[in-house]
Amino acid sequence: MENESHEAELKRAKTLMGAGRLKDALAVLAPVLKDEPDNTDALYLEAVCYRYLGNVKAALQTLGKLHASSPDYGRAFQEEGHCHRAVNDADAALTAYLKAVEANPALHASWDAIAELWRGRGEGQKAEAARAQAAFLKSQPPELLAVQSLVHEGKLLKAEQLCRHFLQENPHHIEAMRLLADIGSRLYVLDDAEFLLESCVVLEPNNRHARFDYVGLLSKRQKYEKALTEATKLRHSDPGNPVFETVYANQCLAVGRFDDALAVYDDVLKRTPDATGVLMARGHALKTVGRQDDAITSYRAAYGVRPDLGDAFWSLANLKTYRFTDEEMKGMEQEVAKAETALSDRIHLCFALGKGHEDRGNFERSFSYYEQGNSLKKNQIRYDAGRMDKELSLQMEQCTKDLFQRRSGSGHQSADPIFIVGLPRAGSTLLEQILASHSMVDGTLELPNILALAHRLNGRRMVSEEARYPAVLHNLGDEELAAYGAAYIEDTQIYRKGAPFFTDKMPNNFRHIGLIHMILPNAKIIDARRNPLACCFSGYKQLFAEGQEFTYGLDEIGRYYRGYVDLMDHWDRVLPGKVLRVMYEDVVHDLETEVRRILDFCGLPFEDSCINFHKTERSVRTASSEQVRQPINKSGLEQWRNFEPWLDPLKQALGPVLG
């Protein structure tokens, strides 16, 4: 983050640059960079100054520092493209500009340059597509271009402020509403984002961009039936459009219409066999329904089209049972070594190579790739461990035994939900599969409802403002608590299939057990726990689709696990007996005893199907999907020991949790 004390110097440097006083601007920037060597804005301005002074070598050196500290900063790649063009290196320039628009699609100068460079290569179709994108961006109000850039640079609060100001002057501007919805989605203010996009499609029913965004937001909210309805409208608006066909198929998949989804994917691939996005979506669908061999074929076809497609290799690794060939390992290592490989692909490839070398027993080399992938991902997401510590501490400060005693009897009285909480990779999918194998339990998904409610209760605030939640729990009336509980039951009905009970296995709900108890006092809560070193290192090896930002550093994940244990101990003190703790190792060593214990806690009669959970046919969407389709085995319990020589930072972070 930019140091506020340097804002005046940065403004002064920009003014000097505008006046052509480039050396004076460099002199102003020098003390800023001495005090804060990774200041993104200062490094960028320094590189621009050097280029205008004709010192391309110095500019590229500065940009190298900027890439290292902010690997997804689009303007840095755009400036690199300008530098390469200045010395007539068209190939390097095109690579840089393509990286720029991948990181920040709002950079119309990069799109202009890409169009010209493609045209110079005789790639007319690609050049025209880039020109059209540049023209669209230039047609937008400058304020909205600024908003888009701020969004892609992670400056969401500045982007929101500017976008809201624009909408005050232009209240029904569809592009501005779409942008504000995107910001809301990124900030997890999903109610507002949904309302904005719903308004967009009402105001302009034929606006395909708005409806496309609306489908995505509804899907993110797991309102899959509604998303399918909107995707159907989008599909009918432009029959045969492969993008819209794929969106429709994705939503068919989400509601369990697997055959329909696969039929659409196959139809699109007949017309566009090299569509890597469709090949990947098809692979994910096949994995979800347990057709692993066919999924592998689809993933392989995707990287066959684009050898640097990191997501295809990671998807193979993420099957957990796939083993890479020598040729695949060599190909991945070659792509990682290429300077032009995009950041996202590089991250995926590193995690895949980590898994590949682990499977071969090359543990030192494996760890080096896991470490590289985690480092790149951590730089990209900028996780704040201190902020998380504060969030967990607030739960312990505010959610006291006195609070729960005073609100005894409040909330919605339904006993339908069974929450499975804990850390990812701790065995929650296994527990869900066991429970979902019972005739009286529906297995659902990692439902976002509790997290969304916590965000709503926290309200709209600046990052620097004090959190309103969980302190706000002291001020909620009985009617409000009952209403929130009833809304949870109603909103989750769509995921159920008629059984009297259902699971919600969002791991991060452990942070909100106080809220869950107050709105749903009869809900059951199970804490899925695993040996701390095994759990943390398993999380460190996992590249998550979204969320779980704490997993991308050994210190960070160890610190988070310690905070989790402290908070769970707090819940045990203030809500004794509320949570059943289930150790993954105990389940593996004595499955029947633990199954009976879980069922007793949930008030369910014993059923043999829960022991034979691997025979239960249901779609599973998490990283453990293939593992829970196999009988219990002990092979994974001690895998972390292969990496013990490199786990000292994790052990130090875990501290007293290790005992």
N, C-alpha and C positions, 0 to 999 in steps of 0.2 A: 504494500500500500504506500501511496505517496505521502511523504512526511509533510504535514501542514506547514511547518516552519519554512519549507523551501518553496512554497507556492509563489511568493513574491519574486524570488530569484528566477523561477521558471518563466513567469510572465514577462519579467524584464528581458530575459534572453530571447523570448519570442519577438518582443518589440524590436530589439536590436537586429535580429535576423530579418525582420520585415523591412528595416531601413538599410539592409545590405551590410551591416557592421558585424560581419561573421566572426572575426577574431575577437571582438569585444564580447560577443555572445559566448564564445568558448571560454573566455576568462571568467564570465559570470557562472558558467556551468561547472568549472573546475572545483570550486570549494563544495558545491552540492554533491558532486560525485566522490570527493574525498570523504565527506561525512557519511554518504549513503551510496556505496558503489553500485548497488543494484537498482537504483532509482530508474524506473522504466522510462519516464518522460525525459529525464535528463540525458540518458543514454541515447534515446532516439534523436533528440535535438542535436546532440554532439555529432552523431553520424551524419545528419543532414548538413550541418555546418561544414564538416570535412569534405563531403561530396561537392558542395557548391564551391569550395575552395580548390577543388581539383585533386584533392588527396584521397583518392578512392581506396588506397590500401589502408589508411587510417580509419576511414569510414567502415570498411569491412571488419577491421579489428574490433571496433566499438560494437558493431552489430553482432559479432560473435559473442561478446559479453552479454548483450541483450537477449540473444537466443538462449543462452545458458540460464539466465535468470527468469526469463518470461518466454518459454518455448512456444506458446501459442499466441503471441502478440502479432497480429496480422500486419500492422504498419511496419514492423521491423523487416518482414519479408518483402513488403512493397519497396521499402528503401533499398534493400539488397538488390531487388530487380533493377531499380534505377541505377545503382552502382554498376552492375554488370552491363547494362545497356550503354553506360557512359564509356566503357572500354570495349564495346562491340562484341561482347560474349553473349550471343542471342540464346544459346542453349541454357546457360546458367540463369539468364534473366527470366526465361519462360518458366523454369523450375521454381524460381523464387516467387514469381507472380502467382503461380498456381497454388503455392503454399499460402500466399497472402489471402487469396479469396476463400481458401478452405477455412482459414482461421477467422476471417472477417469478410463475409460476402458483400458488405456494403462499400467496399473500396473500389469505386468506379474507375479510378485511374489505373488500377491493376487490370480491370476488365478491358479497358481501352488498349492497354499494352499487350494483353494476351491476344486480343483480336488481331492486332497488327502483326504480332509474332507468328500466330497460326497462319495468317494470310501469306506471310513470307515463306512459309513451309509448304504452301499449296494445299493447306487444310481448310478449304472454303467453308465447309459445314460447321466445323468447330469455331472458325473465325466469326461466322455470322451469329452463332449462339452467344459468343462472348460479347459481340457488338450489341446484340439485343439486350443483354443483361445490363451493359453499361448505359444504354439509352433509357431503360426503365429506371435505373437508379437516378439518372440525371433529371428525370421527369418528376422526381419526388421533391417536396419542399426541403430546403437545406436543414431545417430543424430535425426532420425525421431521419435524414441521413446521419446526422450527428447522434441521434438516439440509437440507431442501429449500431453504429461504431461503439458507442459506450456499452451497449449490451454485450457485444462480442469481446469487449475488453474487460468484462466483468464488473463494470462500474454501474451496477443496477440501480442504486438509489439516485445517482445523478441522472441516469437515463429516465427513470420514472418521473422525476421532477420536471425535466424538460418536456417529456411527452404529455404530462398532465397540463402543463402550461399551454402547449400547442392546442390541446383539445378544448381548453376553455375558450379559445378564439375560434376553433373549428370543431364544434361539438359532434358532428356526424361524419368526420373524416375516417373512412374505412381503414386506410393504411395505418393511421395513428391508433385506431382502436385495436387493430391486430397487433401492433407493436406493444401497446400497453398490456394486452392479454398475454403476450409472450413474456413480458417482464413479470407479470403476476404469476404465471406458471413457474418461472424460474425461482421466484421468491416463495412459492408454495401458497400463494393467495389464490387458491383454485376457484373459489366461489366467484370472485370478481372476474377472473379470467373467463370463466364459462359464461357469465352474464354478458361480457363484452362481445364474445364471439357469437353468442346466440343473437345478440342485437345486430351484429354485422350481417348475418344471413337473413334476418328479417328485413333490414334496410335494403340490402342488395342480394336477393335470392340467387342471382346468376353469377355472383362473385365466387369463382371456384377457389381462389386462394383462401378466402375467408372460411369457406366450408371445409377445405382441406385442413386448415388449422383447427377448426371446430371438432372434426373427427379425432385429430390427435389429442386434443385436450380432454375430450370425453373418454378416450381410451386410457389416458393417463389417470383419470379419476376412476377407472375401471367400471365406467357406465357403458358396458360393452353392447347391450341391446340398442341403446340410443345411438351409440357410435355407428353401429351397423346400419341403422336407419339412414343416418346422414351419409354414410359411405355409399349406400345404394343410390341416393339422390345424386351424389357426385359422379358415380359410375354412369348413370343414365344421362348426365349432362354432356358427356363426351364419349360415346360408345367406342370401345376399342383402345382408349387411351391406356397405355401400359401402366402408367403411374397410378391412375385411378383404379384400374383393375386390381393392382397389387394392394392398394389401400383397402379395397372391398374384401379381398381374400384375407388380409390380416385380421379384419374384424370378424369374418366368418370363423376363423381359427379361434379368436378370443371367446366366442360364444359356444364353442364346441362343435361347430359344423366343419369337421376336419375334412371330410370327403369333398365338400363344396370348395373349401379353400385350396386343397391340393389340385382340384380340377382347374381352377382359375390360374394357379401358378403354372401348371403344365401348358395351358392354352397360351398364356403370355410368352412362355419360353419357346413355343413352336414358332412364334413370330419374331421374337428377339432372344435367340438362344444365348447371347452373350451378356444378358442383363444380370450383372453380379448381385444387385440388390434382391432380385427375385429368386435367384439361386440360393442366396443366404436365407431369405424368408422361408423358402420351401424346405431347406435343411432344418431350420428351427421347428417347423411344423412336424416334420417327420420324426425329429427327436422327441417332441412332446408326446406323440402317440406311441412311442416305443419302437419305431421302425429305424433302428440305428444304422443298419447297413445302407439303406437308401439315403439317410441323412448324410452319411459319409460321402456317398457318391455326389450328392448335391454340393457339399462344401468343397470337395475336390474340383468339381467343375468350375466353381467360382474362382478359386485361385489359379485354375488353368487359364482363365480369361485374363486375370490380373495377378501376376506372381507376387506382388507386394501387398496383396489384400490381407492384412494382418488379422482381420476379424475371422476370415475363413480358417486360418491355421489355429487361432485361439478357440474357435468353436469346435474344432476337432479335438484339441487338447482338453477342452471343457467337458467332453463326453466322459472323461476320467478313465475310460477303458480303451481308448484308441492309442496305438503306438505308431509314431512317425517312422517312415522309411529313411534310409541313409540319404536318399536323394532329396526328400523333403527337408531334412535337417540342414543339408548343405544349402539348399535354396533359401531357406529362412535366414541363415547366417549371412548369405550374400546380400539379401535385401536390407537387413539391419545395418550392414556396413556402408550402404549407399547414402550419400549426403542428401539425395533428393527424396528419400523415403519420408512420407508425411509423418508427423508426430503421432497421430492416432494409430497408424499402421505400425510404427516403430514400437509403441507401447504394447500392442497386441502380440507382435512377433516376439518381443522379449519374454512375455509371460508364457507363450507357447514353447519357446526354446527352453525356458526354465523347466517346464513339464517334460519336454522331450529328453533333456539331459538327466533329469531325475529318474525317469523310467529306465535309463541306460546305466544308472549307478554312477554317473559323473557328477557327484554332488557339489564339488567346488565350482565347477563350470555352471552347473544348474543354479546355484545360489547367486553367482555373478549376474546371470540374466534376470533372475527374480529381483535382485537389488537394483539393476538398471531400470527395469520396467516400473518398479515401485517409485524410484526416484523421479522418473519422468512424469508419472501420474501425479505424484505429490506436488511437484512444481506447477502442474496444470491446475489443480483444484484448490490449492492454498488453504488446506485444512487448519483450523485454529484450535489447538488442543486446550489452550487456556479457557477459551470460550465454552468448550464442552465441559470442562471441569466445573465452571461456574454454573452451568445448566444443571448438572447433577447435584451440586451442592444446594441449589435453590430448592430442589425437590425435598431434600432432607431437612432444610430449614423450615419450609412452609407446610409440608405434609406431616403433621404431628399426630400423635395418638389422640390428643385433645380434639383436634379437628374432626377426626373420624368418629369419636365418641359423640360429639355434638351433632353430627349429621347422621347418626345411626337411624336406619329405617328409611332414609331418603333414596332417591333414584328410582329407575324403572326396575321392576321386580323379575323380569325375565331371567331364566337360568339357561337359556339356549347357548350362549357363546362359551367356547373353551379356548382361551388365549394361550398360545405357546410363545414364550418370550425367551430372550437370551441374546447371545452373540451369533452372528452367522457362522456356519461351519461347526456348530456345536451339537448337531444332531436333531435340530428342530424338524427337518423334513422327514426324518425317520419316525419321530413321534407322531407327526401329522399322518403319515402313511399308516401307522399302527391304528390310530383312532379312526381314520377314514375307512378302514377295513371293517369297522363295526357297523352293524345294520342300523343303528340309531344315530349315526354321526355322518354329516356331510363334510367332506374335506373341501375347503375353498382355496383361498390364495393368501398372499401376504397383503392383507387389506389395509388401505391407507386411511381409513375413517378416523381412527383414534388420533393419528398424527395430524390429520387435517383439523380436527376439533381443537387440538392443543394449539395449533397455529392461529386459529380463529380467536381463541381465548387470549392469546398473546397480543392480538390487535396489530394495527399498522403502526410501526415505530421505526425510528432511525436505529442503526446498529449501536450508536453510542448511548441510546436511551436504556433505562432499566427495564428489564423484562416485567410484564404484567402477570404472566403465568409462571409459576403456579399460585402466586399470592392471590390471584383473583378467585381461587376456589373458596376462599373464606367468605366471599361476598355473594356467592350463588345461592339462590333460594331453592326450596324443595321442588317447586314447580319447574324451575329451569333444569335442575338435575334430572328430574324424571323425563322432561322433554328431550334432553340430549340422549338419554338412554333409549328412549322410544325411537328417536330418529336413527340411532345406530342400528337397532333391530330392523327397522323398516328399510333403511338404505342398503343393508347387507342381504336382504331377502332375495335379491336377484342372483346371488351366488349359490343359493341353496336348492336342493332337489327334493325337499319334503320331509327329511329326517327331523326329529325333534331337537337335535343338537348340531352344532357346526363348529369347525375350527377356524381360528384367525391366527396365522402364524407369522405376523409381522414381528421380527425379532426386537426391533427398537421400541416396542411397546413397553419394555421393562422400565423405561424412563417415565411412564405415565400410569403406573399401577394405581397410584392414588386417585387419579382421575377416573380410571376404569371402575374402581371400587365405589366411588361416589355416584356414578351414573348407572352402574350395573352391579349392585352389591351381591347378587347371586351368581355372577359369572365365575367360572372356574379359571384358574391361572396356573400354568405349568412352566417352570423355569428349566429350560434345556441347557444343561451345563456340561462342560468337558474339561479335561486336564488343561490348565492354562497355557502351557507351552504348546501342546498339540493344537488347541483351539486357535491360539493367536497365530502360530506359524501357518496353519491351514488357511486362515484369513489372509495372511500376507501373500500367499501363493495365488490367491484368487483375484482375478480382474472382474469386478462387479459391473453389471450393466449400468447401474446408477446407484447413488447413495453409498453408504458405508465408507465415507471418506477417511475414517480413522484407521483403515487397514493398510495404508500405503507407506508405513514406516514402522520399524520394529519398536522404537520408543513410543510412538503414537498409539499403536495397537495395545502395547503392554499397559500404558497409562490408562487407556479406555477400559481394558479388562479389569484393572484394579478399581476404577471408579464404579464399574458395573457391580462388582462384588460388594463394595461398600454400600451402594444403594440398595441392593437386594437384602443385605443384612439389615438395613434400615426398615425395609418393608416387613421383614420378619419380626422386628421389634414392635412396630406400630400397628401391624395387622397380623398378629400371630395366627398361623394356620391357614392364611389366605392363599399362600403359594405352595405348590408341591414341587420340590426340587428333584429332578431326575438326572442322574449322571450318565452320560453316554457310555462310559466304560462299564457301568453296572448293567445296562441294557445288553451290551455285547456279551458280557460274561454269563448273565442269567436272564435270558429274554422273558421266559414265562413269569418269573417272580415279579419282574418290573412291569410287565403288561398287566398282571392282576392288580398290582399296586396303583397303577394309573387309572384303570377302570374303576376300582373301588373309590378312588378320590373323586372321579367324575360321576359316581352313582350309577354306573353302567354294569350290567351283568357280563360275565366272562363269555367270550366267543372265540372259538378256535381260529376264525379268520384273522384275528388280530395277531396271532402267532405267525400265521402264514401270509403276512402283509405283502410280501413280494409277489403274490399271485393276484393281488387286487388290480384290476384294470381301471386306470384313471389317468388323466393327463397330469403330468408333473412338470412345472416350469422352472424349477430352481436348478442350481449347479449339481445337486445330488440326484437328479432325475434317474440316471442309469443305476446308481448305487442302490436306491430303494426298490429297484426291480429285481434285486438279487437277495438271496438269503443272507442273514447276519454272518459277517466274518470278522476276524480280529486283525486282518492284515494292515489296517490303517492306524491302529492305536499308537504305534511307536515310530511312525515314519519321521516325525520331527527329529528324532535322535540322529538321523543321517546328517543333519545340518547343525548339530549342536556346536561345533567349533566356531560358528559365526553368529551365535545367538546371545552373546553376552549383553548387547544393548537391550534385548527383550527381557532377559532375566533381571537386569538392573531396574527396568521400568516396572516389572511386576512386583519386585520387592517382597513385602511380607505375604503376598498372595501365594507365593511358592511354598511357604511354610518352612 
